[in-house]
Amino acid sequence: RQEELERTRDRFLNSLVFEYESRQSVLRERMRFDYAGMPADSFERYVEEVREVTTEDIHRVAREYLHPNRIRVLIVGNGAGIGDQLSRFGQVQPVDITIPER
C-alpha cells in the first residue's frame, strides 16, 4: 500500500509540471491565488501537503466520505435492449427521459 501511494503521489506531483508550461500560465495561477486571497506560497504549501499524505489519511477520508451502501449507478440507454441485466445489482428504478416532440 505504501508503494502504491508513493507511485501515485509521484505521478500526481510530476503531472503538475505540465499544468504550467509557460510563464503566462504560472502568472495566471499566481494571480488567481492572489485574487482569492490565498498566500503567495499556496502552491508550494499544496505540494508539501501532498507529499505528507499517508495511507492512514486516505483510509480516514475514505471512511468519512465513501459509503458503499449509498452508491447509486446511473445507466442511460435503451431499456428494451438492456432488459433485466441490471437486476443482479439490486433494485432498478427506470426513469423516462424521453424528449417530447413538438
C-alpha positions, 0 to 999 in steps of 0.5 A: 500500500505504501508503494502504491501511494508513493507511485501515485503521489509521484505521478500526481506531483510530476503531472503538475509540471505540465499544468504550467508550461509557460510563464503566462500560465504560472502568472495566471495561477499566481494571480488567481491565488492572489485574487482569492486571497490565498498566500503567495506560497499556496502552491508550494504549501499544496505540494508539501501537503501532498507529499505528507499524505499517508495511507492512514489519511486516505483510509480516514477520508475514505471512511468519512466520505465513501459509503458503499451502501449509498452508491447509486449507478446511473445507466442511460440507454435503451431499456428494451435492449438492456432488459433485466441485466441490471437486476443482479445489482439490486433494485432498478428504478427506470426513469423516462427521459424521453424528449417530447416532440413538438 
